[in-house]
């Protein structure tokens, strides 16, 4: 399946959040339903799915509606604005800057019985999103010791803090540190995803404002998953010629180059519905 088709058939709600973060958040203005439905239509979302995505997003507290005559316009709630600001910070700064490292690891030990599968899944999902890897059952590691606060918040929320142990340490004399990293994270799979991203966008050169608008949505939508896939390991622990470095440069270059044209097209779409 090509990446282009995958984006077109992707989650309508996820694409809506991409559009809200990329265009609605910076402008800070209410948006008519027709504008959002048309924008989603450009990336392959049918009108019924677009309207359902709006309703679900509102039900989750991220959007509020305002009826004007027979039409409805949408505004970000305070919670929705905070969510998108935090998301934008993570997406647009992800991969930037050299990851310095003092050689220390944060280690979290937490064992959950196999019978509690739902809880195990929640813990694995949330710790993985926080950048932790698990080289063996019940052991979670991160080279960023500052994320201990994130781990504690996750464990507190799942009522597991009392069953966990954490400590900071350097790797010892037994075994191989790279083998531990390979067991904790599937770097080959992450690198493959980066290479697919590069293959899709490296030569993409949209000319019309509508094509630039579409390309920008696709670019951000594809990039926003990498903060949840890539633990941002220090250079010392990465394979040589790590493709994530080239992918980051590509994203930053394309996003900057397309931004003004894409925003102008968004403004035109919004003006058509006034």
BELRA-V652116 format. One record per residue. N is the residue number from 1. RES is the residue in one letter. SS is DSSP state (a for helix, b for strand, c for the rest). PHI is phi in whole degrees, 0 to 359 (* if undefined). PSI is psi in degrees with one decimal (999 if undefined). Layout:
n={N;N}
res={RES;RES}
ss={SS;SS}
phi={PHI;PHI}
psi={PSI;PSI}
This chain:
n={1;2;3;4;5;6;7;8;9;10;11;12;13;14;15;16;17;18;19;20;21;22;23;24;25;26;27;28;29;30;31;32;33;34;35;36;37;38;39;40;41;42;43;44;45;46;47;48;49;50;51;52;53;54;55;56;57;58;59;60;61;62;63;64;65;66;67;68;69;70;71;72;73;74;75;76;77;78;79;80;81;82;83;84;85;86;87;88;89;90;91;92;93;94;95;96;97;98;99;100;101;102;103;104;105;106;107;108;109;110;111;112;113;114;115;116;117;118;119;120;121;122;123;124;125;126;127;128;129;130;131;132;133;134;135;136;137;138;139;140;141;142;143;144;145;146;147;148;149;150;151;152;153;154;155;156;157;158;159;160;161;162;163;164;165;166;167;168;169;170;171;172;173;174;175;176;177;178;179;180;181;182;183;184;185;186;187;188;189;190;191;192;193;194;195;196;197;198;199;200;201;202;203;204;205;206;207;208;209;210;211;212;213;214;215;216;217;218;219;220;221;222;223;224;225;226;227;228;229;230;231;232;233;234;235;236;237;238;239;240;241;242;243;244;245;246;247;248;249;250;251;252;253;254;255;256;257;258;259;260;261;262;263;264;265;266;267;268;269;270;271;272;273;274}
res={X;X;X;X;X;X;X;X;X;X;X;X;X;X;X;X;X;X;X;X;X;X;X;X;X;X;X;X;X;X;X;X;X;X;X;X;X;X;X;X;X;X;X;X;X;X;X;X;X;X;X;X;X;X;X;X;X;X;X;X;X;X;X;X;X;X;X;X;X;X;X;X;X;X;X;X;X;X;X;X;X;X;X;X;X;X;X;X;X;X;X;X;X;X;X;X;X;X;X;X;X;X;X;X;X;X;X;X;X;X;X;X;X;X;X;X;X;X;X;X;X;X;X;X;X;X;X;X;X;X;X;X;X;X;X;X;X;X;X;X;X;X;X;X;X;X;X;X;X;X;X;X;X;X;X;X;X;X;X;X;X;X;X;X;X;X;X;X;X;X;X;X;X;X;X;X;X;X;X;X;X;X;X;X;X;X;X;X;X;X;X;X;X;X;X;X;X;X;X;X;X;X;X;X;X;X;X;X;X;X;X;X;X;X;X;X;X;X;X;X;X;X;X;X;X;X;X;X;X;X;X;X;X;X;X;X;X;X;X;X;X;X;X;X;X;X;X;X;X;X;X;X;X;X;X;X;X;X;X;X;X;X;X;X;X;X;X;X;X;X;X;X;X;X}
ss={c;c;a;a;a;a;a;a;c;c;c;a;a;a;a;a;a;a;a;a;a;a;a;a;a;a;a;c;c;c;b;b;a;a;a;a;a;a;a;a;a;a;c;c;c;c;a;a;a;a;a;a;a;a;a;a;a;a;a;c;c;c;b;b;b;b;b;b;c;c;b;b;b;b;b;b;c;a;a;a;a;a;a;a;a;a;a;a;a;a;a;a;a;c;c;c;c;c;c;c;c;c;c;b;b;b;b;b;b;c;c;c;c;c;c;c;a;a;a;a;a;a;a;a;a;a;a;a;a;c;c;c;b;b;b;b;c;c;b;b;b;b;c;c;a;a;a;a;a;a;a;a;a;a;a;a;a;c;c;c;a;a;a;c;b;b;b;b;b;b;c;c;c;c;c;c;a;a;a;a;a;a;a;a;c;c;a;a;a;a;a;a;a;a;a;a;a;a;a;a;a;c;c;c;c;c;c;c;a;a;a;a;a;a;a;a;a;a;a;a;a;a;a;c;c;a;a;a;a;c;c;c;c;c;a;a;a;c;c;c;c;c;a;a;a;a;a;a;a;a;a;a;a;a;a;a;a;a;a;a;a;a;a;a;a;a;a;a;a;a;a;a;c;c}
phi={*;285;296;301;292;299;296;297;260;288;299;297;293;295;295;300;296;298;294;298;289;278;237;291;301;296;279;66;246;300;232;290;305;300;295;292;296;293;297;294;298;295;256;90;265;292;302;300;294;296;293;294;296;298;296;293;295;293;297;276;92;269;231;234;253;219;273;235;66;263;253;235;240;238;229;291;283;301;294;295;295;298;301;286;296;296;295;297;300;288;290;280;257;298;85;276;85;288;274;288;209;264;85;262;245;268;240;240;252;209;247;238;303;303;294;263;294;297;293;300;294;299;296;298;299;288;292;296;298;279;97;279;238;236;284;203;306;82;240;235;229;209;280;254;294;292;279;301;296;295;299;297;297;296;292;299;297;267;59;240;302;291;254;251;233;220;202;247;204;269;294;270;275;270;74;231;298;294;295;297;297;297;284;274;224;271;295;295;292;297;296;299;296;298;294;294;299;298;298;285;253;302;257;286;223;294;252;284;297;294;290;295;301;296;297;294;299;298;301;292;298;288;289;294;276;294;300;266;259;260;284;56;290;301;305;302;262;265;296;295;51;301;290;299;294;293;295;296;299;297;300;298;293;294;298;293;294;268;303;294;295;295;291;297;294;300;298;294;299;295;292;296;261;275}
psi={130.6;155.5;-36.1;-45.7;-37.4;-41.0;-44.0;-31.0;9.0;178.6;125.9;-38.7;-40.2;-42.5;-37.3;-44.0;-35.1;-46.6;-42.2;-42.8;-35.6;-31.8;-45.7;-44.6;-48.7;-35.8;-31.0;24.6;150.7;151.6;132.2;151.5;-43.8;-36.5;-46.6;-39.2;-41.4;-42.0;-43.1;-33.3;-32.2;-26.3;21.1;14.0;124.0;156.3;-43.1;-44.3;-36.6;-44.2;-36.4;-37.7;-40.9;-45.3;-41.3;-41.0;-38.2;-40.7;-27.6;-2.4;9.7;-23.6;150.2;145.0;155.2;117.8;130.3;100.2;-122.5;0.2;160.2;135.1;157.4;141.8;146.7;135.6;171.1;-40.8;-40.1;-39.0;-43.4;-42.8;-45.4;-33.8;-44.3;-40.2;-42.3;-41.2;-42.2;-40.7;-46.9;-18.9;-5.0;130.4;-6.6;139.6;148.7;134.4;96.4;153.0;135.8;9.1;2.1;148.7;142.1;127.0;128.1;126.2;121.6;121.0;127.2;130.9;146.6;-30.4;-21.7;63.2;-39.0;-43.5;-40.0;-41.7;-44.6;-43.5;-46.5;-45.0;-47.6;-39.0;-36.1;-42.8;-30.8;0.3;6.2;150.4;158.8;101.9;-18.9;158.8;132.1;-0.6;126.5;136.0;153.2;139.0;-2.5;98.7;-21.4;-16.2;6.7;-35.2;-37.8;-43.1;-43.0;-41.5;-41.3;-46.8;-37.8;-45.0;-32.9;4.7;44.1;-1.5;-35.6;-13.2;2.8;157.6;145.3;148.0;161.8;132.4;160.1;156.0;139.8;-163.3;-15.8;139.3;-167.4;130.7;-38.7;-34.2;-38.0;-43.3;-42.9;-33.1;-28.2;-32.4;141.0;78.8;-29.8;-40.4;-41.1;-43.2;-37.4;-42.1;-40.0;-42.1;-34.7;-40.0;-46.2;-43.5;-35.5;-39.8;-15.3;-42.7;7.2;123.3;72.7;144.2;-47.8;157.9;-34.3;-39.6;-36.8;-41.8;-47.7;-43.0;-38.9;-40.9;-47.4;-43.0;-51.4;-39.8;-40.7;-38.7;-32.0;-12.5;-19.9;-33.8;-20.9;-12.2;-39.6;119.1;0.2;58.0;152.9;152.5;-36.2;-28.9;-1.8;156.6;158.0;150.4;48.4;122.3;-17.1;-29.9;-46.7;-37.5;-38.8;-45.8;-40.8;-47.2;-48.8;-40.3;-49.8;-43.0;-42.9;-42.7;-37.0;-13.0;-52.1;-42.9;-41.5;-39.9;-35.7;-40.8;-38.0;-44.5;-37.2;-43.3;-43.8;-37.7;-29.9;-21.9;2.2;999}
